[in-house]
Amino acid sequence: MPQFPAGFAWGAATAAYQIEGAVAADGRGDSVWDTFCRRPGAIRDGHTGDVAADHYHRWPEDVGLMARLGITAYRFSVAWPRVQPQGHGPANDRGLDFYDRLTDALLAAGITPVPTLFHWDLPQPLEDQGGWLARDTAYRFADYAALAARRLADRIPLWITLNEPFVVTTMGYGLGTHAPGQALMLGALPTAHHQLLGHGLAMASLRSAGARQVAITNNYAPAWPASDSPADAAAAGAYDALQNRLFTDPVLLGAYPDLSAFGIGNSPGYVRDGDLALISAPLDALGVNYYSPARLSALPDSALPDSPPPDSALPFHREPIPGYPVTAFGWPVVPAGLREMLLLLRERYGQALPPVYITENGCSADDVVAADGTVDDQPRIRYLDGHLRALHEAITAGVDVRGYLTWSLIDNFEWAEGYNQRFGLVHIDFATQQRTPKASFGWYRDLIAAQRT
């Protein structure tokens, strides 16, 4: 493996609902994911996050694993329903106590804590009042950010406001395959703006409470046209606008991209005077999550209506990407796509692009504990090796990347897939909560040690 820059942060990432469990402990309220998991058929095999990896009770063991791994940064998320069970009002101190203890333990182990304030677990009472479709949720998010920062900002060098707002908008409100399960298609677009407004307001709250650095994390995918046809090129451009630009242009450039492919004008009614100034306040870093590219084609002619497309229509169709190995999730393994995306971000935003952290990158694999108690996850090692080499190429080409946090530290509740997809460096037996470091754990540990010498 090539040598990365001095001071490069090596880490791993998790999210609260996916690992903590203890959904009714110490005053925690319901999130939209608790509610969604109770919906028949919503989650594969009827799984829930009620127990997950029981990190809420087993966090000392997990911090011990991080120390063995040798990581220098750990990205976790704060569960909003633990801090504000109703989504508003005073802090639930018992909830904040958990993150207080975790932060101190990480620092004692020489690990930098990197909390994400919103990793999809919106308090259910706020969803009952409109969720991210309601502008008021952005203001409630800023209040919650202030409560978390007042308790933790003295020890947290880098905060992340939102994780992958694109997924919340598209899968949570557009397609209904994630919580809260609303299938509004293009009617979901106000949730994009309200999340970004929440980011801007929360950033102001964090800075007022003494936060040193603030970032936002988006998931990115190079948009490849399925052919050389102008129609497929337009489809890829539309997809690029939706995933890669909709949640980044306003933050870095202070303006929304061209959304005319979706029938959206330059000034939607939900964008008010002053919003973009808040959203585009200077960032200290950009979190980049990358898993795979997207290949797009135009809709077949027979699917195009005679009139402008209704809210149920999208101006692209995702196609398979042949010629690459796939993960257990069926996602193509394309390390070069990470380099391509980072170079595109630098080209697109220039001096407006802040330092970058890879805040998620990893793969699911068909991990099995062998009779000798080991988990030989060679596909994950190949995945990580390829992507880290591509990342190094991007850094060599001039992209300012400050750290890499793999997804994920431990196996977890993988949203609508339940416990059927394993991304962790550590295997979890969800019946016993036994932790078993996989071969990838040892590989990553040795890589980090070699990089730090």
Residue, then its C-alpha position, 0 to 999 in steps of 0.5 A: m500500500p502506498q504511504f498516505p500523508a502524515g496526520f491522515a486519519w484512519g478510522a471506522a464508522t457506525a450509526a446509532y440505530q444500526i448498532e445501539g439497540a436499547v430503544a426504550a432505555d433511559g428515556r429514549g423516544d421512538s424514531v421513525w425507524d422504530t415505527f417503520c420496523r413495526r410495519p408488516g413487510a417493511i424490513r426483510d425477515g421482520h427484523t428490528g433495531d430493538v437490540a441490534a449489536d447492543h452497543y448501548h450496553r457493550w460500548p466499552e468492549d467496542v471501544g476496546l476493539m477500536a483500540r486494538l484496531g489502532i484507528t485514530a478516528y471513530r465516526f458514530s451518530v447521536a440518536w436524536p430520540r435519546v437527546q430529545p424524545q419528543g424532538h423538542g424541549p429540554a435535553n434528556d440528560r440520561g441520553l446525553d450521558f451515554y455520548d458523554r461517556l463514549t466521548d471520554a472513553l474514545l479520547a482516553a484510547g487516543i481516538t478522535p470522536v466524530p459525531t454525526l447529529f442526524h443519521w436518519d433516526l428522526p424522532q417520531p413525534l416530529e414525523d407526526q407533525g410533517g417530518w422533513l416535509a415541514r420547514d419547522t423540523a429544520y429549526r427543531f434540528a438546530d435546537y437539538a444540535a445546540l443541546a448536543a454541542r453544549r454537552l460535548a463541544d469542548r471535546i469534539p474537534l469535528w461535527i457532522t450535521l447530516n448523513e446522506p440527505f439524498v437517501v432520506t429524500t429519495m428512499g424515505y420520502g420518495l420511494g418509501t423503502h426506508a423510514p418513514g415510508q412515504a412514496l411521494m416521488l418528486g413530491a419528496l423534494p421539499t425534504a431536500h431543502h428542509q434538510l439542508l436548511g437544518h444543516g445551515l441552522a445547526m451549523a450556526s448552533l454548533r458554532s455558537a456553542g463552541a464547535r471547532q469544525v463542522a461538516i456535512t456528509n453526502n453519498y456520491a456516485p459517478a453517473w455513467p450514461a448507458s450508451d453514447s446516445p444524447a438521451d442517455a447522456a441527459a439521463a445521466g446528467a439528471y441523475d447527477a443533478l439529483q444525487n451529486r449536486l442537489f445536496t452539494d451545490p447549495v452548500l458550496l456554491g449557494a445555489y441549486p443545480d438545474l432541476s428542470a429535468f424534474g419539472i422544478g423551476n429555479s425558485p421553488g416556493y419552499v426556498r425562502d429569502g435568506d435560506l441559501a445564505l444559511i445553507s452555504a455558510p463556510l464548511d470546514a470539511l466535506g464528508v464523502n460516502y462512496y460505494s459504487p457508480a450509477r449507470l443510467s439510461a433514458l426511459p423507453d419511448s413507450a414510457l414517456p407520456d405525451s405531456p410533461p411527466p407527472d410526479s411519479a416519473l423520473p427522467f432516468h432508469r438505473e441499469p446494471i453495470p456489467g464487467y465488475p465483481v459484486t458485493a453480497f448486496g449485489w453492488p458493483v465493486v468499482p474502486a476507480g469510481l472513488r478516484e473519479m468522483l473525488l476528481l470530479l468534486r475538485e473540478r466542479y467546486g475548485q476553491a469552494l471544496p473544503p478538505v474531504y474525509i471519506t466518511e463511509n466506504g466498505c462492502s457487505a460479504d457472505d461472512v461465516v464463522a469457521a469451525d476454528g472461530t475465524v472469519d476469512d472475509q477476503p472479498r472485503i480485504r480486496y475491496l478495501d485494498g482497491h479503494l484505498r489505492a484509488l483514494h491514494e491516486a486521487i490524493t496524488a492528483g491533488v485532492d485534499v483528503r484528510g482521512y478514511l473511515t471505513w463502513s463499518l466497525i461492526d456488523n449491524f442492522e442494515w436498514a431495510e435488509g435487517y441483519n442480512q447484510r454484513f459490512g463489519l470488520v467485526h462479526i456479530d453473532f446477533a443471538t449471543q452478541q459475541r464479537t469476532p474480529k474478521a480477517s479484514f480487521g487484522w488486515y486493516r490493523d496492520l495497514i494502519a500500523a504500517q502507515r503510522t510508522 
